[in-house]
Amino acid sequence: MTMPHELADREQQMRANLETGFTDQEWAVGMVLCPAREKCTSPAGMRALFKPLTNGRLPMHRDWLGKVCAGANKKPTTPPLQLRSAVTEEPSR
């Protein structure tokens, strides 16, 4: 099944925004993207976020049918997400 062009573009843009290492969502701080990109089998697709394991690798994740993602147990290729507002705020004087 293919996505309509607009949805695919929106997902690409969301991924590009997350790859900068910043997010506006507090719950996503410290999480990383799957390095498998569009081949990620997580139900969230290429914008799936994961909390790294203590060894720095991604946890196991699979598709609905149990197929293991190529990015599972790999080191992330993007930095852990930080809050964008924390970086853009002016330092207090």
N, CA, C and O atoms as CSV, one atom per row, in Angstrom:
chain,resi,resn,atom,element,x,y,z
A,1,MET,N,N,0.837,-1.170,0.000
A,1,MET,CA,C,0.000,0.000,0.000
A,1,MET,C,C,0.889,1.243,0.000
A,1,MET,O,O,1.821,1.337,0.798
A,2,THR,N,N,0.615,2.164,-0.861
A,2,THR,CA,C,1.403,3.382,-0.915
A,2,THR,C,C,0.641,4.539,-0.287
A,2,THR,O,O,-0.589,4.579,-0.312
A,3,MET,N,N,1.383,5.467,0.270
A,3,MET,CA,C,0.779,6.646,0.873
A,3,MET,C,C,0.486,7.677,-0.199
A,3,MET,O,O,1.190,7.752,-1.205
A,4,PRO,N,N,-0.536,8.458,0.011
A,4,PRO,CA,C,-0.714,9.594,-0.884
A,4,PRO,C,C,0.517,10.496,-0.802
A,4,PRO,O,O,1.185,10.564,0.230
A,5,HIS,N,N,0.799,11.173,-1.885
A,5,HIS,CA,C,2.006,11.989,-1.983
A,5,HIS,C,C,2.145,12.989,-0.834
A,5,HIS,O,O,3.242,13.179,-0.308
A,6,GLU,N,N,1.033,13.632,-0.439
A,6,GLU,CA,C,1.088,14.633,0.624
A,6,GLU,C,C,1.494,14.020,1.967
A,6,GLU,O,O,2.265,14.621,2.715
A,7,LEU,N,N,0.978,12.829,2.272
A,7,LEU,CA,C,1.330,12.170,3.533
A,7,LEU,C,C,2.799,11.757,3.541
A,7,LEU,O,O,3.474,11.889,4.562
A,8,ALA,N,N,3.287,11.268,2.432
A,8,ALA,CA,C,4.698,10.889,2.344
A,8,ALA,C,C,5.585,12.111,2.529
A,8,ALA,O,O,6.601,12.043,3.221
A,9,ASP,N,N,5.207,13.236,1.910
A,9,ASP,CA,C,5.979,14.468,2.066
A,9,ASP,C,C,5.968,14.939,3.516
A,9,ASP,O,O,6.995,15.366,4.044
A,10,ARG,N,N,4.806,14.860,4.156
A,10,ARG,CA,C,4.689,15.290,5.547
A,10,ARG,C,C,5.549,14.409,6.455
A,10,ARG,O,O,6.204,14.913,7.367
A,11,GLU,N,N,5.551,13.106,6.212
A,11,GLU,CA,C,6.370,12.208,7.026
A,11,GLU,C,C,7.856,12.497,6.816
A,11,GLU,O,O,8.631,12.473,7.772
A,12,GLN,N,N,8.258,12.768,5.573
A,12,GLN,CA,C,9.653,13.132,5.291
A,12,GLN,C,C,10.033,14.410,6.037
A,12,GLN,O,O,11.125,14.500,6.598
A,13,GLN,N,N,9.136,15.398,6.046
A,13,GLN,CA,C,9.406,16.662,6.728
A,13,GLN,C,C,9.499,16.461,8.237
A,13,GLN,O,O,10.354,17.056,8.893
A,14,MET,N,N,8.619,15.623,8.787
A,14,MET,CA,C,8.668,15.337,10.219
A,14,MET,C,C,9.996,14.673,10.579
A,14,MET,O,O,10.609,15.017,11.589
A,15,ARG,N,N,10.437,13.728,9.760
A,15,ARG,CA,C,11.702,13.048,10.009
A,15,ARG,C,C,12.859,14.043,9.927
A,15,ARG,O,O,13.754,14.025,10.772
A,16,ALA,N,N,12.845,14.912,8.912
A,16,ALA,CA,C,13.909,15.910,8.756
A,16,ALA,C,C,13.975,16.830,9.969
A,16,ALA,O,O,15.062,17.165,10.440
A,17,ASN,N,N,12.811,17.239,10.476
A,17,ASN,CA,C,12.790,18.088,11.670
A,17,ASN,C,C,13.382,17.369,12.874
A,17,ASN,O,O,14.136,17.968,13.641
A,18,LEU,N,N,13.054,16.098,13.050
A,18,LEU,CA,C,13.584,15.329,14.174
A,18,LEU,C,C,15.080,15.067,14.023
A,18,LEU,O,O,15.795,14.991,15.023
A,19,GLU,N,N,15.563,14.929,12.792
A,19,GLU,CA,C,16.986,14.669,12.572
A,19,GLU,C,C,17.870,15.848,12.961
A,19,GLU,O,O,19.082,15.686,13.101
A,20,THR,N,N,17.288,17.026,13.139
A,20,THR,CA,C,18.074,18.169,13.596
A,20,THR,C,C,18.501,17.993,15.047
A,20,THR,O,O,19.413,18.676,15.512
A,21,GLY,N,N,17.843,17.072,15.772
A,21,GLY,CA,C,18.178,16.815,17.165
A,21,GLY,C,C,17.329,17.595,18.145
A,21,GLY,O,O,17.588,17.577,19.348
A,22,PHE,N,N,16.302,18.289,17.631
A,22,PHE,CA,C,15.458,19.105,18.497
A,22,PHE,C,C,13.994,18.755,18.303
A,22,PHE,O,O,13.567,18.331,17.230
A,23,THR,N,N,13.238,18.949,19.378
A,23,THR,CA,C,11.803,18.691,19.357
A,23,THR,C,C,11.085,19.731,20.204
A,23,THR,O,O,11.689,20.362,21.072
A,24,ASP,N,N,9.818,19.902,19.952
A,24,ASP,CA,C,8.991,20.789,20.767
A,24,ASP,C,C,8.216,19.995,21.818
A,24,ASP,O,O,7.507,20.584,22.634
A,25,GLN,N,N,8.340,18.690,21.809
A,25,GLN,CA,C,7.593,17.811,22.702
A,25,GLN,C,C,8.470,17.344,23.868
A,25,GLN,O,O,9.501,16.703,23.661
A,26,GLU,N,N,8.054,17.672,25.088
A,26,GLU,CA,C,8.840,17.285,26.269
A,26,GLU,C,C,8.982,15.776,26.407
A,26,GLU,O,O,10.029,15.291,26.834
A,27,TRP,N,N,7.939,15.027,26.050
A,27,TRP,CA,C,7.983,13.568,26.215
A,27,TRP,C,C,9.043,12.925,25.321
A,27,TRP,O,O,9.468,11.802,25.592
A,28,ALA,N,N,9.477,13.611,24.263
A,28,ALA,CA,C,10.428,13.031,23.309
A,28,ALA,C,C,11.886,13.323,23.652
A,28,ALA,O,O,12.785,12.828,22.973
A,29,VAL,N,N,12.136,14.114,24.688
A,29,VAL,CA,C,13.504,14.462,25.061
A,29,VAL,C,C,14.278,13.197,25.427
A,29,VAL,O,O,13.790,12.373,26.200
A,30,GLY,N,N,15.473,13.041,24.878
A,30,GLY,CA,C,16.321,11.886,25.147
A,30,GLY,C,C,16.066,10.704,24.220
A,30,GLY,O,O,16.824,9.733,24.234
A,31,MET,N,N,15.018,10.773,23.423
A,31,MET,CA,C,14.708,9.671,22.519
A,31,MET,C,C,15.469,9.857,21.200
A,31,MET,O,O,15.929,10.952,20.880
A,32,VAL,N,N,15.587,8.767,20.452
A,32,VAL,CA,C,16.313,8.788,19.180
A,32,VAL,C,C,15.458,8.156,18.080
A,32,VAL,O,O,14.499,7.432,18.347
A,33,LEU,N,N,15.830,8.448,16.859
A,33,LEU,CA,C,15.158,7.882,15.684
A,33,LEU,C,C,15.790,6.562,15.283
A,33,LEU,O,O,16.968,6.318,15.547
A,34,CYS,N,N,15.007,5.722,14.652
A,34,CYS,CA,C,15.522,4.454,14.140
A,34,CYS,C,C,16.428,4.742,12.938
A,34,CYS,O,O,16.033,5.490,12.044
A,35,PRO,N,N,17.628,4.165,12.900
A,35,PRO,CA,C,18.527,4.412,11.775
A,35,PRO,C,C,18.088,3.727,10.476
A,35,PRO,O,O,18.667,3.991,9.422
A,36,ALA,N,N,17.083,2.860,10.531
A,36,ALA,CA,C,16.629,2.176,9.315
A,36,ALA,C,C,15.829,3.100,8.396
A,36,ALA,O,O,15.526,2.743,7.257
A,37,ARG,N,N,15.487,4.301,8.902
A,37,ARG,CA,C,14.739,5.306,8.136
A,37,ARG,C,C,13.448,4.744,7.566
A,37,ARG,O,O,12.636,4.207,8.320
A,38,GLU,N,N,13.229,4.850,6.249
A,38,GLU,CA,C,11.960,4.408,5.662
A,38,GLU,C,C,11.792,2.895,5.666
A,38,GLU,O,O,10.703,2.397,5.378
A,39,LYS,N,N,12.846,2.159,5.986
A,39,LYS,CA,C,12.739,0.703,6.069
A,39,LYS,C,C,12.368,0.229,7.472
A,39,LYS,O,O,12.251,-0.972,7.713
A,40,CYS,N,N,12.181,1.173,8.397
A,40,CYS,CA,C,11.815,0.810,9.766
A,40,CYS,C,C,10.463,0.110,9.737
A,40,CYS,O,O,9.516,0.584,9.110
A,41,THR,N,N,10.390,-1.010,10.416
A,41,THR,CA,C,9.155,-1.786,10.418
A,41,THR,C,C,8.248,-1.452,11.595
A,41,THR,O,O,7.194,-2.067,11.758
A,42,SER,N,N,8.648,-0.480,12.420
A,42,SER,CA,C,7.781,-0.058,13.520
A,42,SER,C,C,6.475,0.470,12.946
A,42,SER,O,O,6.483,1.076,11.875
A,43,PRO,N,N,5.360,0.260,13.624
A,43,PRO,CA,C,4.097,0.801,13.134
A,43,PRO,C,C,4.129,2.317,12.925
A,43,PRO,O,O,3.351,2.836,12.125
A,44,ALA,N,N,5.012,3.040,13.627
A,44,ALA,CA,C,5.118,4.493,13.448
A,44,ALA,C,C,5.949,4.858,12.225
A,44,ALA,O,O,6.023,6.030,11.855
A,45,GLY,N,N,6.572,3.873,11.599
A,45,GLY,CA,C,7.349,4.144,10.386
A,45,GLY,C,C,8.642,4.878,10.668
A,45,GLY,O,O,9.223,4.739,11.744
A,46,MET,N,N,9.092,5.663,9.695
A,46,MET,CA,C,10.407,6.276,9.798
A,46,MET,C,C,10.487,7.417,10.812
A,46,MET,O,O,11.572,7.950,11.044
A,47,ARG,N,N,9.373,7.801,11.415
A,47,ARG,CA,C,9.433,8.821,12.450
A,47,ARG,C,C,9.310,8.209,13.849
A,47,ARG,O,O,9.060,8.922,14.821
A,48,ALA,N,N,9.485,6.895,13.948
A,48,ALA,CA,C,9.403,6.203,15.233
A,48,ALA,C,C,10.533,6.662,16.150
A,48,ALA,O,O,11.684,6.763,15.725
A,49,LEU,N,N,10.199,6.939,17.404
A,49,LEU,CA,C,11.173,7.354,18.407
A,49,LEU,C,C,11.338,6.241,19.436
A,49,LEU,O,O,10.380,5.553,19.789
A,50,PHE,N,N,12.559,6.082,19.904
A,50,PHE,CA,C,12.864,5.035,20.868
A,50,PHE,C,C,13.753,5.582,21.969
A,50,PHE,O,O,14.591,6.454,21.738
A,51,LYS,N,N,13.557,5.053,23.178
A,51,LYS,CA,C,14.457,5.371,24.278
A,51,LYS,C,C,15.630,4.405,24.165
A,51,LYS,O,O,15.431,3.191,24.202
A,52,PRO,N,N,16.848,4.921,24.030
A,52,PRO,CA,C,17.998,4.016,23.898
A,52,PRO,C,C,18.170,3.139,25.139
A,52,PRO,O,O,17.843,3.541,26.256
A,53,LEU,N,N,18.682,1.951,24.915
A,53,LEU,CA,C,18.997,1.049,26.016
A,53,LEU,C,C,20.240,1.564,26.740
A,53,LEU,O,O,20.866,2.517,26.275
A,54,THR,N,N,20.606,0.961,27.856
A,54,THR,CA,C,21.775,1.424,28.619
A,54,THR,C,C,23.073,1.302,27.824
A,54,THR,O,O,24.036,2.016,28.106
A,55,ASN,N,N,23.113,0.405,26.832
A,55,ASN,CA,C,24.318,0.261,26.009
A,55,ASN,C,C,24.315,1.233,24.821
A,55,ASN,O,O,25.221,1.197,23.989
A,56,GLY,N,N,23.288,2.110,24.741
A,56,GLY,CA,C,23.223,3.111,23.686
A,56,GLY,C,C,22.559,2.646,22.414
A,56,GLY,O,O,22.387,3.431,21.482
A,57,ARG,N,N,22.183,1.383,22.359
A,57,ARG,CA,C,21.546,0.842,21.153
A,57,ARG,C,C,20.031,0.945,21.246
A,57,ARG,O,O,19.472,1.167,22.321
A,58,LEU,N,N,19.378,0.780,20.102
A,58,LEU,CA,C,17.916,0.818,20.068
A,58,LEU,C,C,17.336,-0.497,20.552
A,58,LEU,O,O,17.947,-1.550,20.372
A,59,PRO,N,N,16.154,-0.448,21.169
A,59,PRO,CA,C,15.508,-1.690,21.586
A,59,PRO,C,C,14.972,-2.454,20.378
A,59,PRO,O,O,14.868,-1.920,19.274
A,60,MET,N,N,14.642,-3.702,20.618
A,60,MET,CA,C,14.033,-4.535,19.580
A,60,MET,C,C,12.686,-3.942,19.212
A,60,MET,O,O,11.902,-3.581,20.090
A,61,HIS,N,N,12.416,-3.840,17.936
A,61,HIS,CA,C,11.085,-3.438,17.493
A,61,HIS,C,C,10.751,-4.174,16.210
A,61,HIS,O,O,11.619,-4.476,15.391
A,62,ARG,N,N,9.469,-4.452,16.064
A,62,ARG,CA,C,8.986,-5.301,14.977
A,62,ARG,C,C,7.758,-4.679,14.329
A,62,ARG,O,O,7.159,-3.747,14.865
A,63,ASP,N,N,7.395,-5.211,13.168
A,63,ASP,CA,C,6.142,-4.794,12.534
A,63,ASP,C,C,4.994,-5.591,13.131
A,63,ASP,O,O,5.192,-6.395,14.042
A,64,TRP,N,N,3.794,-5.365,12.615
A,64,TRP,CA,C,2.605,-6.045,13.144
A,64,TRP,C,C,2.680,-7.556,12.973
A,64,TRP,O,O,2.035,-8.296,13.717
A,65,LEU,N,N,3.453,-8.017,12.010
A,65,LEU,CA,C,3.546,-9.453,11.755
A,65,LEU,C,C,4.733,-10.115,12.446
A,65,LEU,O,O,4.942,-11.319,12.300
A,66,GLY,N,N,5.506,-9.343,13.193
A,66,GLY,CA,C,6.624,-9.903,13.934
A,66,GLY,C,C,7.969,-9.794,13.245
A,66,GLY,O,O,8.967,-10.269,13.787
A,67,LYS,N,N,8.036,-9.182,12.063
A,67,LYS,CA,C,9.312,-9.035,11.355
A,67,LYS,C,C,10.185,-8.015,12.091
A,67,LYS,O,O,9.742,-6.905,12.387
A,68,VAL,N,N,11.426,-8.402,12.381
A,68,VAL,CA,C,12.355,-7.549,13.114
A,68,VAL,C,C,12.861,-6.430,12.213
A,68,VAL,O,O,13.185,-6.663,11.048
A,69,CYS,N,N,12.926,-5.222,12.751
A,69,CYS,CA,C,13.422,-4.068,12.001
A,69,CYS,C,C,14.938,-4.155,11.841
A,69,CYS,O,O,15.639,-4.662,12.718
A,70,ALA,N,N,15.427,-3.658,10.723
A,70,ALA,CA,C,16.871,-3.638,10.474
A,70,ALA,C,C,17.592,-2.693,11.441
A,70,ALA,O,O,18.798,-2.835,11.646
A,71,GLY,N,N,16.881,-1.736,12.036
A,71,GLY,CA,C,17.492,-0.796,12.975
A,71,GLY,C,C,17.499,-1.282,14.410
A,71,GLY,O,O,18.091,-0.633,15.273
A,72,ALA,N,N,16.863,-2.397,14.687
A,72,ALA,CA,C,16.818,-2.925,16.055
A,72,ALA,C,C,18.215,-3.321,16.507
A,72,ALA,O,O,18.977,-3.915,15.745
A,73,ASN,N,N,18.547,-2.991,17.744
A,73,ASN,CA,C,19.832,-3.297,18.373
A,73,ASN,C,C,21.017,-2.611,17.676
A,73,ASN,O,O,22.158,-3.052,17.815
A,74,LYS,N,N,20.747,-1.537,16.932
A,74,LYS,CA,C,21.805,-0.751,16.281
A,74,LYS,C,C,21.980,0.559,17.037
A,74,LYS,O,O,21.085,0.994,17.762
A,75,LYS,N,N,23.133,1.180,16.864
A,75,LYS,CA,C,23.371,2.502,17.439
A,75,LYS,C,C,22.625,3.530,16.599
A,75,LYS,O,O,22.610,3.431,15.372
A,76,PRO,N,N,22.005,4.516,17.244
A,76,PRO,CA,C,21.292,5.548,16.482
A,76,PRO,C,C,22.275,6.412,15.692
A,76,PRO,O,O,23.433,6.569,16.080
A,77,THR,N,N,21.802,6.962,14.591
A,77,THR,CA,C,22.635,7.835,13.763
A,77,THR,C,C,22.321,9.302,14.021
A,77,THR,O,O,22.969,10.185,13.458
A,78,THR,N,N,21.333,9.567,14.865
A,78,THR,CA,C,20.972,10.932,15.224
A,78,THR,C,C,21.200,11.124,16.715
A,78,THR,O,O,21.149,10.158,17.476
A,79,PRO,N,N,21.454,12.368,17.146
A,79,PRO,CA,C,21.655,12.608,18.576
A,79,PRO,C,C,20.334,12.491,19.334
A,79,PRO,O,O,19.266,12.625,18.736
A,80,PRO,N,N,20.395,12.241,20.648
A,80,PRO,CA,C,19.165,12.241,21.440
A,80,PRO,C,C,18.487,13.612,21.327
A,80,PRO,O,O,19.153,14.646,21.316
A,81,LEU,N,N,17.182,13.601,21.244
A,81,LEU,CA,C,16.430,14.845,21.068
A,81,LEU,C,C,16.519,15.745,22.297
A,81,LEU,O,O,16.518,15.276,23.435
A,82,GLN,N,N,16.594,17.038,22.039
A,82,GLN,CA,C,16.582,18.068,23.071
A,82,GLN,C,C,15.399,18.978,22.807
A,82,GLN,O,O,14.908,19.057,21.681
A,83,LEU,N,N,14.940,19.670,23.847
A,83,LEU,CA,C,13.863,20.629,23.669
A,83,LEU,C,C,14.382,21.830,22.883
A,83,LEU,O,O,15.403,22.418,23.239
A,84,ARG,N,N,13.689,22.182,21.839
A,84,ARG,CA,C,14.073,23.335,21.027
A,84,ARG,C,C,13.995,24.617,21.846
A,84,ARG,O,O,14.866,25.479,21.729
A,85,SER,N,N,12.951,24.753,22.683
A,85,SER,CA,C,12.772,25.980,23.465
A,85,SER,C,C,13.903,26.182,24.466
A,85,SER,O,O,14.249,27.324,24.770
A,86,ALA,N,N,14.488,25.106,24.987
A,86,ALA,CA,C,15.583,25.226,25.947
A,86,ALA,C,C,16.837,25.786,25.281
A,86,ALA,O,O,17.636,26.458,25.934
A,87,VAL,N,N,17.016,25.520,24.006
A,87,VAL,CA,C,18.192,25.988,23.280
A,87,VAL,C,C,17.993,27.410,22.776
A,87,VAL,O,O,18.939,28.197,22.740
A,88,THR,N,N,16.764,27.742,22.386
A,88,THR,CA,C,16.508,29.056,21.795
A,88,THR,C,C,16.209,30.148,22.818
A,88,THR,O,O,16.144,31.323,22.455
A,89,GLU,N,N,16.026,29.787,24.088
A,89,GLU,CA,C,15.752,30.794,25.109
A,89,GLU,C,C,16.992,31.651,25.354
A,89,GLU,O,O,18.123,31.170,25.275
A,90,GLU,N,N,16.761,32.914,25.648
A,90,GLU,CA,C,17.837,33.829,25.970
A,90,GLU,C,C,18.363,33.483,27.381
A,90,GLU,O,O,17.572,33.184,28.276
A,91,PRO,N,N,19.673,33.522,27.577
A,91,PRO,CA,C,20.180,33.291,28.938
A,91,PRO,C,C,19.751,34.442,29.847
A,91,PRO,O,O,19.746,35.602,29.435
A,92,SER,N,N,19.389,34.106,31.089
A,92,SER,CA,C,18.956,35.151,32.024
A,92,SER,C,C,20.164,35.938,32.523
A,92,SER,O,O,21.265,35.406,32.667
A,93,ARG,N,N,19.924,37.200,32.777
A,93,ARG,CA,C,21.043,38.068,33.224
A,93,ARG,C,C,20.987,38.310,34.683
A,93,ARG,O,O,21.841,39.012,35.225
